[in-house]
Amino acid sequence: MAAPAALAAPVVNDAPHAKIGRWAALAARAATLPALLLVAGCSWFDWLPWVDGEEDDEEEDAPAPLVDFAAETDIERLWDERVGDGLGRKYMRLAPAVLADRVYAADAYGVVEARERFNGRRIWSAKVGEPDGPSAFKFWDRRDPAFLTGGVGAGEGLVLVGTTSGEVVALDAGDGDERWRAEVSSEVLARPAAAGGIVAVHTGDGRITALEADDGAMRWTFDTQVPVLTLRGTAAPVVRDGLVYAGFATGKIAAVRVEDGQPVWEQRVMLPEGRSELSRMVDVDSTPLVLGNVIFAVSFQGRLKAFRRSDGAPIWQQEASSFLDMAEGYGQVYVVADDDAVRAVDQLDAAIVWEQLGLRNRNLSPPLAFGNYVLVGDEEGYLHVLAQSDGRFLGRRKIDGDGLRSRMIVVDETVYLLSNGGQLNALAIRRRAS
C-alpha cells in the first residue's frame, strides 16, 4: 500500500476490495474442492488462470525501483543540524516554518528550536512538555511517547505547536518564551495558522477553533460532523483576507469568517460512495491551496476540485485521490496521489499535463514547486527533483536514511526540510552546466 501502516495513518486503498473480489470468484468457481483447501489460502490456487497470486499483489504494491537518468541538477546541502529526537514512529509530519531570517522546527517529543536561516546556528531552544511514555522501570513498554503532532505554525509573532492531549502552545518567535497555552477540544493533528489576530486550529473531532493571538482565549468554534471511519489526519487551515479556509473528513471544504466563525460558504469536494465505511472515506486532509480568486481542494478516494473563492462555486473537477498538501507553479497544480503517482493538472481546465509514475509506492512527501522544479521526498530518504515542464527526473540525492515525509518550504531559493530522523536541512538546487 502507498502509506505506512503506523497509527492508522492513511493506509487505505482499493487493495482490500480487490482481494475480497478474488476470494469471491475463487469460491464460486471452486465449490467442488475440499473446504480444507479453501481455508489454506489463495496460494493453493495460483495455478488457476483467474486467480492472482500473493506474489502478484506484492509486486503491484512494491516500491518502484529507482531508475538511472542523466542528472541535470545537483542538490547542494548548505547546512544541516539536528533538532531533538526526530519524528518518532507515529507518522508525524512536522514541517519547519520561516519568519524573517529564522527557521523554526520541532521534534515529536516537545523540543522546538529557532535557527538562523543562513547558517543553521541555534538561536533558542524550548521544551513545551514531557513525553508521557515508558519509564526506566517499564522497559517492556515499547510504545512511542511522541506527543507533538501539530506544527510548526508561525505568524503574529508566535511559533505554534499542538499536542495529542489537545493543547496549543504559543512561543514567542523572538526568544522562545511561552506566551500562552490553550486547551482545545481534541488532539491537534495539523499545524495551527496565525493571521488576522487569531490562531486557527483544526482538531481531530472536526472542529475549527479560533484563539486570540494575544492570549489564547477562545473566540469561536466551527463544528462539523465526523464520519465513522476517517484517516488519522486533518487539513491545516488557511487564514486569508478575513476568512478561514479548511477541509474536513466529510469530504467538504468551508470558508468561515475570522471575525465571528460564521460560514460564508461550504462546498463538497467529494460525496461518499460505496456500501462500506472504508469505501466511503473521502477526507479532505490536504491543506486548501489558495491562488488569487481560486481555491483548490483534493480528497481521499475522490476528486481534485477548483472553487471560486468569493462564493465557493465549483469551476472544474478532476478524478484524484490524495491526502497530501498540493503545490503550484507553471500554471499547474501538483498532486501526489495515494499510490504516489505525481501529476501536474492545468489550473484553468483540469487537463492532466503530465504524470510521473516512476516513484509509485515510495511513500512520498508533499510536493514543493519553485523555479523550474518539483521536489518530493520518499521513505528511504531520497529527495527527487522533477521538471515542472514535463515531470522528467532532473536530480536525486539521499538526505537521511530515516526517510522524508514532512512538507518542505522554500525561501529565497533555499529549501528547508526536516527529515524523519530530526535533521533540519538547508538545500540549494543547482543546474549543471551543459
MARVEX-379962 format. One record per residue (C-alpha): residue in one letter; x, y, z. Coordinates in Angstrom, 3 decimals. Layout:
{A, {X, Y, Z}}
...
REM end
This chain:
{M, {0.000, 0.000, 0.000}}
{A, {1.004, 3.556, -0.575}}
{A, {1.353, 4.792, 3.018}}
{P, {2.893, 3.244, 6.113}}
{A, {0.632, 1.383, 8.498}}
{A, {1.684, 3.224, 11.649}}
{L, {-1.055, 4.695, 13.818}}
{A, {-3.852, 4.321, 11.315}}
{A, {-2.094, 6.734, 9.013}}
{P, {-3.553, 6.995, 5.526}}
{V, {-3.046, 3.387, 4.526}}
{V, {-6.300, 2.598, 2.798}}
{N, {-6.648, 1.998, -0.907}}
{D, {-8.556, -0.313, -3.209}}
{A, {-6.360, -3.342, -2.470}}
{P, {-8.612, -4.807, 0.265}}
{H, {-11.580, -4.749, -2.098}}
{A, {-9.569, -6.423, -4.851}}
{K, {-8.566, -9.243, -2.532}}
{I, {-12.166, -9.743, -1.382}}
{G, {-13.256, -9.904, -5.010}}
{R, {-10.687, -12.581, -5.818}}
{W, {-11.826, -14.700, -2.857}}
{A, {-15.439, -14.458, -4.041}}
{A, {-14.527, -15.538, -7.563}}
{L, {-12.461, -18.394, -6.196}}
{A, {-15.299, -19.655, -4.006}}
{A, {-17.746, -19.593, -6.907}}
{R, {-15.502, -21.478, -9.313}}
{A, {-14.012, -23.967, -6.873}}
{A, {-17.070, -25.034, -4.874}}
{T, {-16.352, -28.709, -5.534}}
{L, {-12.899, -28.604, -3.959}}
{P, {-12.500, -29.663, -0.353}}
{A, {-13.208, -26.964, 2.201}}
{L, {-9.813, -27.633, 3.753}}
{L, {-8.139, -26.280, 0.668}}
{L, {-10.332, -23.176, 0.679}}
{V, {-9.065, -22.109, 4.081}}
{A, {-5.464, -22.852, 3.213}}
{G, {-5.049, -19.592, 1.285}}
{C, {-5.049, -18.298, -2.239}}
{S, {-1.587, -19.674, -2.870}}
{W, {-3.118, -23.155, -3.298}}
{F, {-4.853, -21.917, -6.457}}
{D, {-2.213, -19.722, -8.063}}
{W, {-2.091, -22.089, -10.997}}
{L, {-5.701, -21.226, -11.934}}
{P, {-5.893, -18.536, -14.650}}
{W, {-8.497, -16.418, -12.850}}
{V, {-6.610, -16.262, -9.529}}
{D, {-3.824, -13.773, -8.881}}
{G, {-1.123, -15.000, -6.534}}
{E, {0.123, -13.224, -3.442}}
{E, {3.371, -12.524, -5.237}}
{D, {1.430, -10.552, -7.841}}
{D, {-0.100, -8.427, -5.070}}
{E, {3.305, -7.828, -3.526}}
{E, {4.776, -6.840, -6.873}}
{E, {1.892, -4.459, -7.546}}
{D, {2.358, -2.708, -4.184}}
{A, {6.157, -2.835, -4.148}}
{P, {8.019, 0.483, -4.229}}
{A, {9.086, 1.457, -7.718}}
{P, {12.819, 0.822, -8.163}}
{L, {14.953, 3.888, -8.694}}
{V, {15.942, 4.227, -12.336}}
{D, {19.089, 5.734, -13.785}}
{F, {18.826, 9.021, -15.630}}
{A, {21.095, 11.786, -16.859}}
{A, {21.100, 14.254, -13.972}}
{E, {20.568, 17.879, -14.932}}
{T, {20.773, 19.343, -11.421}}
{D, {22.817, 18.953, -8.263}}
{I, {21.330, 19.086, -4.778}}
{E, {23.738, 21.049, -2.595}}
{R, {23.492, 20.827, 1.177}}
{L, {24.166, 24.284, 2.599}}
{W, {23.913, 23.161, 6.216}}
{D, {22.182, 20.585, 8.400}}
{E, {21.545, 20.497, 12.135}}
{R, {19.793, 18.031, 14.401}}
{V, {16.573, 19.102, 16.132}}
{G, {15.617, 16.931, 19.111}}
{D, {14.976, 13.229, 18.630}}
{G, {13.159, 13.165, 15.326}}
{L, {9.569, 12.459, 14.343}}
{G, {9.185, 9.052, 16.003}}
{R, {7.143, 6.100, 14.795}}
{K, {3.671, 7.671, 14.781}}
{Y, {3.800, 9.032, 11.241}}
{M, {4.167, 12.634, 12.396}}
{R, {4.529, 15.300, 9.688}}
{L, {6.164, 18.258, 11.430}}
{A, {7.300, 20.785, 8.853}}
{P, {9.626, 23.717, 9.514}}
{A, {8.410, 27.315, 9.325}}
{V, {10.204, 30.546, 8.457}}
{L, {9.752, 34.066, 9.842}}
{A, {12.157, 36.738, 8.607}}
{D, {15.705, 35.364, 8.931}}
{R, {14.842, 32.473, 11.206}}
{V, {13.698, 28.915, 10.578}}
{Y, {11.702, 27.104, 13.266}}
{A, {11.468, 23.337, 13.686}}
{A, {10.314, 20.807, 16.278}}
{D, {10.618, 17.137, 17.088}}
{A, {7.783, 14.844, 18.173}}
{Y, {8.835, 14.883, 21.833}}
{G, {8.384, 18.554, 22.701}}
{V, {11.581, 20.266, 21.509}}
{V, {11.092, 23.472, 19.497}}
{E, {14.052, 25.392, 18.118}}
{A, {14.813, 28.608, 16.270}}
{R, {17.860, 28.707, 13.997}}
{E, {19.464, 31.246, 11.731}}
{R, {18.224, 30.683, 8.231}}
{F, {21.575, 31.197, 6.539}}
{N, {23.913, 29.036, 8.645}}
{G, {21.753, 26.886, 10.951}}
{R, {23.118, 28.427, 14.159}}
{R, {20.771, 27.796, 17.092}}
{I, {19.178, 30.969, 18.484}}
{W, {16.965, 29.382, 21.122}}
{S, {15.579, 26.024, 22.161}}
{A, {12.426, 25.395, 24.183}}
{K, {10.678, 22.382, 25.669}}
{V, {6.879, 22.520, 25.538}}
{G, {6.217, 19.339, 27.515}}
{E, {7.495, 15.951, 28.544}}
{P, {6.594, 12.680, 26.813}}
{D, {4.148, 10.568, 28.788}}
{G, {5.828, 7.328, 27.871}}
{P, {7.576, 4.275, 29.273}}
{S, {9.825, 4.816, 32.261}}
{A, {13.103, 3.105, 33.054}}
{F, {11.134, 0.700, 35.242}}
{K, {8.860, -0.286, 32.342}}
{F, {11.441, -1.490, 29.882}}
{W, {8.893, -3.856, 28.360}}
{D, {6.710, -0.944, 27.237}}
{R, {7.669, -0.232, 23.628}}
{R, {5.105, 2.479, 22.898}}
{D, {6.363, 5.612, 21.237}}
{P, {5.771, 8.512, 23.666}}
{A, {5.681, 11.108, 20.874}}
{F, {3.038, 13.732, 21.623}}
{L, {3.723, 16.795, 19.488}}
{T, {1.536, 16.292, 16.429}}
{G, {0.656, 19.722, 15.053}}
{G, {3.338, 22.076, 13.820}}
{V, {5.120, 24.119, 13.156}}
{G, {2.872, 27.148, 12.682}}
{A, {4.256, 30.684, 12.626}}
{G, {2.709, 34.135, 12.480}}
{E, {1.578, 37.095, 14.603}}
{G, {4.986, 36.981, 16.292}}
{L, {4.319, 33.432, 17.508}}
{V, {5.648, 29.925, 16.939}}
{L, {2.823, 27.410, 17.396}}
{V, {2.596, 23.688, 18.043}}
{G, {-0.215, 21.306, 19.033}}
{T, {-0.292, 18.078, 21.001}}
{T, {-2.134, 14.775, 21.240}}
{S, {-3.688, 15.920, 24.534}}
{G, {-5.442, 18.832, 22.832}}
{E, {-3.138, 21.693, 23.787}}
{V, {-1.955, 24.557, 21.628}}
{V, {1.300, 26.128, 22.793}}
{A, {2.352, 29.573, 21.608}}
{L, {6.002, 30.567, 21.953}}
{D, {7.476, 33.998, 21.388}}
{A, {9.177, 33.908, 17.994}}
{G, {11.927, 36.182, 19.285}}
{D, {13.165, 34.382, 22.397}}
{G, {11.173, 31.135, 22.678}}
{D, {9.404, 32.101, 25.924}}
{E, {5.947, 30.601, 26.323}}
{R, {3.326, 33.273, 25.667}}
{W, {0.249, 31.191, 26.347}}
{R, {-1.141, 27.666, 26.352}}
{A, {-4.743, 26.823, 25.465}}
{E, {-6.869, 23.691, 25.620}}
{V, {-8.924, 22.744, 22.605}}
{S, {-11.493, 20.004, 22.123}}
{S, {-9.305, 17.225, 20.686}}
{E, {-5.804, 16.364, 19.507}}
{V, {-4.180, 18.790, 17.116}}
{L, {-3.103, 16.903, 14.001}}
{A, {-2.228, 19.834, 11.725}}
{R, {-0.144, 22.958, 12.091}}
{P, {-2.046, 25.945, 13.529}}
{A, {-2.372, 29.017, 11.309}}
{A, {-1.861, 32.523, 12.717}}
{A, {-3.059, 35.661, 10.915}}
{G, {-5.655, 38.383, 11.279}}
{G, {-5.361, 38.458, 15.064}}
{I, {-6.306, 34.797, 15.555}}
{V, {-4.749, 31.352, 15.707}}
{A, {-6.888, 28.878, 13.742}}
{V, {-6.643, 25.278, 14.947}}
{H, {-8.153, 22.198, 13.288}}
{T, {-8.690, 19.361, 15.768}}
{G, {-9.310, 15.671, 15.246}}
{D, {-13.001, 15.948, 16.162}}
{G, {-13.724, 18.049, 13.068}}
{R, {-13.701, 21.473, 14.710}}
{I, {-12.016, 24.693, 13.698}}
{T, {-11.249, 26.771, 16.796}}
{A, {-10.187, 30.420, 16.639}}
{L, {-7.985, 31.521, 19.529}}
{E, {-6.995, 35.107, 20.226}}
{A, {-3.393, 35.557, 19.125}}
{D, {-2.695, 37.822, 22.124}}
{D, {-3.633, 35.467, 24.954}}
{G, {-5.090, 32.224, 23.553}}
{A, {-8.655, 32.968, 24.653}}
{M, {-11.294, 31.260, 22.527}}
{R, {-13.061, 33.499, 20.030}}
{W, {-15.293, 30.941, 18.317}}
{T, {-15.582, 27.338, 17.125}}
{F, {-16.921, 25.936, 13.877}}
{D, {-18.180, 22.340, 14.147}}
{T, {-18.601, 19.613, 11.560}}
{Q, {-19.696, 16.002, 11.819}}
{V, {-17.023, 13.313, 11.842}}
{P, {-17.698, 10.129, 9.843}}
{V, {-17.491, 6.715, 11.482}}
{L, {-14.190, 5.963, 9.756}}
{T, {-11.630, 8.628, 8.851}}
{L, {-7.949, 8.972, 8.077}}
{R, {-5.833, 9.994, 11.063}}
{G, {-5.069, 13.488, 9.948}}
{T, {-6.624, 16.892, 9.359}}
{A, {-6.097, 19.661, 6.844}}
{A, {-4.179, 22.662, 8.114}}
{P, {-6.423, 25.741, 7.985}}
{V, {-5.551, 28.738, 5.818}}
{V, {-6.297, 32.289, 7.018}}
{R, {-6.591, 34.763, 4.149}}
{D, {-8.416, 38.073, 3.647}}
{G, {-10.647, 37.789, 6.705}}
{L, {-11.618, 34.150, 6.050}}
{V, {-10.503, 30.763, 7.355}}
{Y, {-10.482, 28.001, 4.743}}
{A, {-10.378, 24.352, 5.802}}
{G, {-11.166, 20.874, 4.518}}
{F, {-12.928, 18.198, 6.557}}
{A, {-13.333, 14.431, 6.855}}
{T, {-16.875, 14.794, 5.498}}
{G, {-15.420, 15.494, 2.054}}
{K, {-16.296, 19.199, 2.288}}
{I, {-14.398, 22.470, 2.286}}
{A, {-15.647, 25.599, 4.033}}
{A, {-14.901, 29.315, 4.233}}
{V, {-15.540, 30.807, 7.684}}
{R, {-15.331, 34.439, 8.811}}
{V, {-12.366, 35.281, 11.038}}
{E, {-14.454, 37.781, 12.963}}
{D, {-17.217, 35.524, 14.271}}
{G, {-16.845, 31.991, 12.846}}
{Q, {-19.932, 32.243, 10.652}}
{P, {-19.734, 30.196, 7.456}}
{V, {-19.584, 32.199, 4.235}}
{W, {-19.883, 29.133, 2.045}}
{E, {-19.478, 25.368, 2.216}}
{Q, {-18.960, 23.053, -0.734}}
{R, {-18.473, 19.341, -1.252}}
{V, {-15.241, 18.088, -2.785}}
{M, {-16.470, 14.506, -2.908}}
{L, {-19.689, 12.724, -1.944}}
{P, {-19.122, 9.474, -0.006}}
{E, {-19.906, 6.467, -2.163}}
{G, {-19.971, 2.718, -1.626}}
{R, {-21.526, 0.296, 0.838}}
{S, {-18.715, 0.029, 3.365}}
{E, {-17.374, 2.730, 5.649}}
{L, {-13.964, 2.009, 4.136}}
{S, {-15.064, 2.888, 0.619}}
{R, {-16.961, 5.959, 1.887}}
{M, {-13.849, 7.667, 3.268}}
{V, {-13.452, 10.979, 1.425}}
{D, {-11.351, 13.012, 3.862}}
{V, {-10.020, 16.363, 2.715}}
{D, {-6.720, 16.169, 4.617}}
{S, {-4.760, 18.281, 2.165}}
{T, {-4.362, 21.961, 3.034}}
{P, {-6.509, 24.078, 0.694}}
{L, {-4.423, 25.770, -1.984}}
{V, {-5.418, 29.436, -2.377}}
{L, {-4.336, 31.146, -5.620}}
{G, {-5.822, 34.526, -6.448}}
{N, {-9.572, 34.179, -6.828}}
{V, {-9.493, 30.371, -6.913}}
{I, {-9.108, 27.761, -4.201}}
{F, {-8.157, 24.136, -4.892}}
{A, {-9.002, 21.144, -2.706}}
{V, {-8.441, 17.399, -3.071}}
{S, {-9.970, 14.469, -1.215}}
{F, {-9.012, 10.894, -0.500}}
{Q, {-10.803, 8.462, -2.839}}
{G, {-12.374, 11.417, -4.583}}
{R, {-11.552, 14.450, -6.660}}
{L, {-9.407, 17.487, -7.142}}
{K, {-11.725, 20.492, -7.474}}
{A, {-11.326, 24.193, -8.156}}
{F, {-13.736, 26.638, -6.499}}
{R, {-14.372, 30.338, -6.799}}
{R, {-13.191, 31.979, -3.570}}
{S, {-15.943, 34.570, -3.405}}
{D, {-18.868, 32.161, -3.152}}
{G, {-17.445, 28.628, -3.391}}
{A, {-18.946, 27.971, -6.813}}
{P, {-17.280, 24.940, -8.468}}
{I, {-15.170, 25.714, -11.534}}
{W, {-13.897, 22.285, -12.557}}
{Q, {-13.082, 18.855, -11.180}}
{Q, {-10.675, 16.020, -11.908}}
{E, {-10.658, 12.473, -10.539}}
{A, {-7.957, 12.176, -7.870}}
{S, {-7.195, 10.566, -4.529}}
{S, {-4.731, 12.232, -2.194}}
{F, {-4.196, 13.130, 1.466}}
{L, {-1.070, 15.276, 0.942}}
{D, {-0.695, 19.023, 0.504}}
{M, {-0.517, 20.263, -3.075}}
{A, {1.872, 22.645, -4.804}}
{E, {1.554, 25.055, -7.740}}
{G, {3.661, 26.542, -10.488}}
{Y, {3.805, 26.953, -14.278}}
{G, {0.017, 27.414, -14.221}}
{Q, {-0.339, 23.881, -12.832}}
{V, {-1.376, 22.194, -9.599}}
{Y, {0.868, 19.327, -8.497}}
{V, {-0.757, 16.403, -6.702}}
{V, {0.816, 13.287, -5.201}}
{A, {-1.818, 10.558, -5.423}}
{D, {-2.285, 7.923, -2.730}}
{D, {-0.306, 5.473, -4.884}}
{D, {2.489, 8.089, -5.188}}
{A, {1.893, 8.925, -8.821}}
{V, {2.873, 12.584, -9.260}}
{R, {0.541, 14.576, -11.531}}
{A, {0.507, 18.076, -12.963}}
{V, {-3.009, 19.412, -13.571}}
{D, {-3.716, 22.550, -15.567}}
{Q, {-5.200, 25.233, -13.300}}
{L, {-7.566, 26.513, -15.980}}
{D, {-9.192, 23.412, -17.431}}
{A, {-8.201, 20.415, -15.215}}
{A, {-6.287, 18.715, -18.030}}
{I, {-3.523, 16.373, -16.859}}
{V, {-0.374, 17.931, -18.314}}
{W, {1.966, 15.134, -17.249}}
{E, {2.170, 12.159, -14.919}}
{Q, {5.303, 10.689, -13.327}}
{L, {4.857, 7.035, -12.323}}
{G, {8.497, 6.312, -11.523}}
{L, {8.030, 6.902, -7.775}}
{R, {4.907, 4.847, -7.138}}
{N, {4.524, 3.249, -3.722}}
{R, {7.583, 5.041, -2.341}}
{N, {5.530, 6.865, 0.322}}
{L, {6.249, 10.350, -0.906}}
{S, {6.209, 13.641, 0.944}}
{P, {4.000, 16.541, -0.170}}
{P, {5.415, 18.210, -3.293}}
{L, {7.237, 21.542, -3.336}}
{A, {7.349, 23.617, -6.519}}
{F, {9.641, 26.559, -7.234}}
{G, {11.758, 27.804, -10.103}}
{N, {11.685, 25.061, -12.715}}
{Y, {11.421, 22.241, -10.201}}
{V, {9.028, 19.984, -8.316}}
{L, {10.588, 18.312, -5.266}}
{V, {9.344, 15.225, -3.405}}
{G, {10.994, 13.088, -0.732}}
{D, {10.454, 9.381, -0.084}}
{E, {10.540, 6.940, 2.831}}
{E, {14.082, 5.812, 2.008}}
{G, {15.319, 9.364, 2.452}}
{Y, {15.822, 10.305, -1.192}}
{L, {14.968, 13.777, -2.425}}
{H, {13.810, 13.749, -6.052}}
{V, {13.865, 16.737, -8.399}}
{L, {11.370, 16.720, -11.276}}
{A, {10.893, 19.244, -14.062}}
{Q, {7.759, 21.367, -13.777}}
{S, {7.507, 21.400, -17.562}}
{D, {7.181, 17.663, -18.198}}
{G, {7.831, 15.727, -14.956}}
{R, {11.112, 14.169, -16.048}}
{F, {13.753, 13.381, -13.425}}
{L, {16.361, 16.102, -13.041}}
{G, {18.195, 15.130, -9.859}}
{R, {18.290, 12.879, -6.814}}
{R, {20.146, 12.781, -3.519}}
{K, {19.804, 10.724, -0.350}}
{I, {19.270, 13.113, 2.548}}
{D, {18.551, 10.858, 5.539}}
{G, {18.135, 7.087, 5.727}}
{D, {15.281, 7.544, 8.226}}
{G, {13.149, 8.937, 5.418}}
{L, {11.409, 12.144, 4.367}}
{R, {7.680, 12.636, 4.823}}
{S, {7.118, 16.225, 6.036}}
{R, {6.220, 19.218, 3.926}}
{M, {9.168, 21.259, 2.637}}
{I, {9.326, 25.045, 2.371}}
{V, {11.362, 27.344, 0.157}}
{V, {12.532, 30.905, 0.859}}
{D, {14.825, 32.832, -1.483}}
{E, {15.609, 29.672, -3.484}}
{T, {16.718, 27.777, -0.343}}
{V, {14.779, 24.633, 0.523}}
{Y, {14.260, 23.760, 4.180}}
{L, {13.240, 20.244, 5.117}}
{L, {13.091, 18.234, 8.327}}
{S, {13.845, 14.525, 7.952}}
{N, {12.139, 11.795, 9.950}}
{G, {15.348, 11.420, 11.930}}
{G, {15.284, 15.063, 13.022}}
{Q, {17.852, 16.550, 10.633}}
{L, {16.943, 20.081, 9.611}}
{N, {18.465, 20.689, 6.186}}
{A, {19.002, 23.776, 4.074}}
{L, {19.454, 22.845, 0.412}}
{A, {20.029, 24.558, -2.906}}
{I, {19.173, 23.132, -6.325}}
{R, {21.899, 23.960, -8.851}}
{R, {21.534, 23.377, -12.579}}
{R, {24.510, 21.559, -14.070}}
{A, {26.484, 23.266, -16.749}}
{S, {25.722, 21.781, -20.158}}
REM end
